[in-house]
Amino acid sequence: MPVHMKSRSPSPVLTVGLGAALCSLLLAVCWAGDARSADNGVAGAKPKPMTVPEVVAMVRPSVVTVMSRGVPPSAVQHPSPPGSGSGLIVDEAGFILTNNHLVEGVKSVVVGLHNGRMTPGRVVGRDFLLDLAVIKINAKDLVAAKLGRTAELQIGETVVAIGNPFALKGGSTVTVGVVSALDRSILAPNGETLYDLIQTDAAINPGNSGGPLVDLSGQVVGINAAVATAAQAISYAISIDAAYPHIKSMLVRGAVMRPDLGFVPVTVTPSIVASFNLEVDRGVLAVQVEPSKPAAEAGLSFGDVITAIDNIQLYNISDFWHVFLRTGGEAPAQLTVYGKNGQFTAPLPRAPSATAPR
């Protein structure tokens, strides 16, 4: 299914972290102790449902405009300027969660708050595989959104998509729909697969990408990301359950930390096939294979192509990490590999002692 991301396509670029100063913060926010969905004095209890206007009034102060190319001169003349979208305040200290494809290739942005104030921001962490980025601003009296749990969502449940595109007069835009499906995956324009998506018929209009998808308790359950252009009323949001474990890593290190397997995976594309004279046209190419690390010890060499893990076919880097980290428990992953001497199987341990940004 062709899928249109709501702004510029992602790019595999990792930016620097905040440094030691951030380590003391470690997301004290409303997430302390992973106390998401802890309300009414009962841990894990879901708050009483509200009306849509009540939900909007609660969440709207946490929704911001993100502009990576400055302030558009006229939102009427430029209804969808490149690099413009929405974001969500997740920490009163000034941390904002948004889509990576909105800030691809830039470090500085302009953030528009719900009260109309514009303030500079900088991208302090990103991950192009998850299509998530974290922005830091210096501002007072910020309101952090409450994060819920996607695992508690039910198909057919009402959800509200909120965005603050282009810092328009009148503030945020709102659409309402239901959860159409859970655990969806789509192929994004950059050739990578987005996993753990919520499918909804709530319209995600241009500029609303990066804003929150909210349940009727006022808790954020997803980050709006994409819309299927070949169909009607099919939009996608990144599950907050998928994003949550990686936010601290992006804050402290500027990137999501994944196991250091001793090689760099690269999605096989037509240009990669031509450059490396490959005999296979899909999978993950192994480059920068380091001696004495898991990949090399499993038999991988530079130029080998991994086409499957545990007999599950791979088409890109996202597939590789999704399958490698989620299946098989502690047993070594069985990699199907095409090398210079033909096809072979390489057993790769799933739990190396070190981690590295990927």
Buried (B, 14 or more C-beta within 10 A) or exposed (E): EEBBBBBBEBEBBBBEBBEEEBEEBEBEBBBEEEBBBBBEEEEEEBBEEBEEEEBBEBBBBBBBBBBBEEBBEEBEEEBBBEBBBBBBBBBBBBBBBBBBBBBBEBBEBBBBBBEEEBBEBBBBBBBBBBBBBBBBBEBEEBBBBBBBBBEBBEEEBBBBBBBBBBBBEEBBBBBBBBBBEBEBBBBBBBBBBBBBBBBBBBBBBBBBBBBBBBBBBBBBBBBBBBBBEEEEBBBBBBBBBBBBEBBBBBBBBBBBBBBBBBBBBBBBBEEBBEEBEBEEEBBBBBBEBEEEBBBBBBBBBBBBBBBBBBEBEBBBBBBBBBBBEEEBEEEBBBBBBBBEEEEEEBEBBBEBEEBBBB
